[in-house]
């Protein structure tokens, strides 16, 4: 076992302030309740561990910025449960048929125009007319997004400027700020994160960040 694997090995029985629970779908209901109450949770995705909250709750979004020590001028992505949900939060009708289904679910963030019909709060990423959208290849976080009946604001679970987290031990100093920390073990794909693809301009694409 590698040093990182040993460091990231966390027993389910070991808890800090009662917040650490397994990232299994039978535990998703408490996460959904927490999201609806405006709380922040920490969850594994198909790439990294992330902080998540209701993207339509300005108070919860502000809390994520406070936890990370991040400037509010830095945009947050959103996570939805299914590709079909994206059209409620961003403009998709100009995209080639099947494009989003080929990219998602998976380790990709697509940047799309928000448009006037988006139900996202204007306070999320103010001044930007685009939004990064994820549908992770992870049943647990997708179950939470579906159950919340909203989009989740999603960002890496770490202090701003620090390395991304591939196990919950990596951000142990931030557990106390989360309603729940969901332990999915050591994530195997490294710290690269998702590939960010800008699709906001019809007929064009641009890789903003290479990733998994």
N, C-alpha and C positions, 0 to 999 in steps of 0.2 A: 504493500500500500504506500502511495506517495505521501510526502509530507503534507501537501495540500489536502489530500483525501483524509488524512488523520485529523488535521486541524478542523475540517468541515464536518466531521462525523459528529452528529448531535442526536442524542437519545430523545425519543418522544417524551419520555418520562421527565426529562430535565426541562424545567420551565423557569422563566424569569417574569415575576409579577403576573403569572398565569396567562401569558399572551401567546406562547409558542404551541402550535398544534399542527398535526400532519396536513399536508396539502393533498387531501383526498376529497372526492366529491361529496361524501357524506358529511363533511364539515363545512360545506359551502354556504349553508343557510345562515350561520352566524355571520359570515363575511358579508352576505347580502344585506342582512339587517344593519350591520355596521356601516356599509356604504350608504344605505338609505338614511341613516342617522347623521350623515355628514362626517364620518370618521375616516381615518387613513389606515389602510392595511398594507402589509408587505407580502408579496406573492411571487412564486416562481413563474417564469414564462418559458418559452422554448429557447430563449437565449440567456437572459440574465434574471436576477431577482429585481423586482420593481416595487415602488410605492404606488398605490392606486387609491383613487377616491372618486366620488361622483363628479364627473366633468361639468355638470350643471349646477354645482354648489360652489359659489364663490368663496365661502368660508372654508370649505374643505380644500379647495385648490390653493388658497393662501396658506393653509396649514402645511401642505407639501413643500411649498417654497421655504417656509420657516424651518422645517425639518432638515432640508438639504442645505440651507444657507445659500440659496440660489437667488440671483437677481430675477425679478418678475418680468424683465424684458426677454428672458430666455424662454422660448415657447415649450409647451408640453404637448406630447402626442396624446391621442385617445385610443382606447381599445374597445372593440365591440365583439359581440358573441359570434356573429355570422356575417358573411360578405353582404347579404341582402340588407343588413342593418345600416350599411355605410351611407346609403342614399338619404337617410334621415339627417345626417350630419354634414354631408359634403355633396358636391355636384359630381355625378358619375355618368350622366346621359351621353356625354361626348366621347366616352372611352370605347374602344373596339369591343364588340361582344365577346365575353369570355375572358377578357384580359385579367380582371380582378380575381376570377375563379382560378386562373392559372398561377397567380402569384400568392394567393391566400387560401387557407391558413398557411402560415409559414413565417420564417425569420426576415420579414420584409416590412418596412414602414412606407406606405404610399402617401405622398403629399398631394392633396387635392384642394381645389377651390372650395371655400365654405359656401359661397352663394348666399342669397337672401333667404332661402328656404330652410337653412340649417337651424336646428332647434338648440344648438349650443348657446350657452350664455355668452353675451358679448364681452364679458369680463375675462373669458378664457383667451389668452394670447391677444390682448387688445392691440389694435392697429394692424393686425395681419389678416389678409383675406384668404389665407390657405391654412390647412390643418393636416398634420401627420396622423395617419390612421393605421392601426395594427389589428390583425386577427391572428393571434399567436396560435401555433400548433400545440396547444396545451388545453386539455379538456377542463382542467380545474378553473383557470381564470376565465375561460369562455363561459362556464356555467355561472360564475359570479356576474359577468356582464349581462348574460341573458336574464338572470333572476332580478337584477337591479332595475331592469327596464330602462336603462340609460346607457350612456357611454361612460367608460372609466377614463379619467385622466391618469396617464401612466408615464412614469419616469424611473430611471435606474435608482435602486435602493443604496444610496451612498451619499456622503457629503459632496457638495459641488467641488469638482476638480480632483476628487480622489478616485482610485481604481473602481471599476464596476464590480458588483458582487455576484459570485457564482455559488455561494452558500450563505446561510444565515449568519454564520460566525463573522463573515466579512463586514457586517454592519451591526454587530452586537451592541455597540454604543448607542444605536438609534432605536433599539427595540421598544424602549419605554415610551416613545412617541406614537406608537402604533396601537390600534385597538387589538389587532391580531397579527402575529407573524406566522406565516404558513411555511412549514419546512418541507421542501421537496427534495432534500439531499443535495449532493454536489451536482451541479449542472455540467454536463460533459463537453460543451462546445466552446469553452474558452470565454474570453472577455470581450470579444469583438462586437457583440450586439447585433442588431438587425441592420440589413442593408436599407438605406434610405433612398427612395426613388421619387423624384419630382415628376408628377404626371399632371400638373396643374395647367399646363399650356397644351391646348388641343393639338394632336398630331406630333408631339415631341415628348421626349423623356430626358432626364438628366440624373445621373447617379450623384447624389449629394454626399453620401458616406458609404464606402464599401464595408460590408460586414459579413455575417454568416450567409 
